[in-house]
Amino acid sequence: PARPPPRRRKEGGSLALGWCVLSVAFLGLAVGAGAAYRYVYPTRQRCPAEGDRFYDHCKEGRRHHLIQIDWECLGPRRSGAMRAAFGIDEDETAQAGVGYVPTWLTKENAKVVAKSPCILGLTEDLGCWYCKPTKKPTAASNEELRAKAAEMGVDADAAADGAEETESEGTAGE
């Protein structure tokens, strides 16, 4: 058996090494692209930091959503009620036309909201891209809220008890 000249043999070895390096680089690129895709589009809800007000909502199984609302369709009275429900201050940018509101919802509540009038869309935000960092309430901040509620003629404790009962009813089916 005749051996090929040494020069030819050397070229063949470097060609094989080049294909190997190229294959490993392509594989690394594919794995990196997959990881980036999973970061942008996670399969499970990404929770806010532990010190955040909504961390417990996330751990309870609620999911973050972005609601597309037609504020003009709601009218002034219902629009005000929706603002209060979502905790949107009146002095924030005036809600006119179509707007987006981030919120945490259970599966059942999300189904109801999606079918509600004047709701144009409901998008699940598993990556928590639209989450607004919110500190957990303290005893002092709770007292301030009670004082504001008393000024408005609302019994804050009764309202809080009613909200807790409604929340427990909404999460009982999960």
C-alpha positions, 0 to 999 in steps of 0.5 A: 500500500502506497502512502500519500505524501506527507503534505497531503495528509497534513491538509486532510487533518486540518480540514477535519479539524476545521469541520470539527471546530465549525460544528462545535461553534454552530452547536454553541450558537444553537444552544445560545439561541435556544437559551435566549428564546427561553429567556424572552418567552419563558414557559413558567411565570417569572416572579418579581423579587421577594420584597415586592408586593406582588411576589406572594401573588406569583407564588399563589399561582396567579399570572401576570397579564397585560389588559388592553382596555378601551377607556372611552367604551367604559364611560366616565363612571365605569372608567373610574371604577376600573382605575380604582380596581387597578390602583391607577391614580387619577393624577397619572396620565389621563386614560383616553382611547385604548390603554394597557394595564398590567395586573396579576390574575388567576386563571378563572379571573383571566377568562372572565376579564378576557370576555368582558365588554370594552376589553380588547385583549388580554396578553399573558406576560410570563416574563414579567416584562411589564411588571412594575416594582412595588414595595410591600405595604408597611404598617405606616403606609396602611395607616395612611391609606386608612386615613385617606379612606376615612376622609372619603367616607369609606370604612377601609377595614370592611372594604379590605374584608370584602376584598379578601372574601372575593379573592378567596372565592376566586382562588378556591377553584384552582 
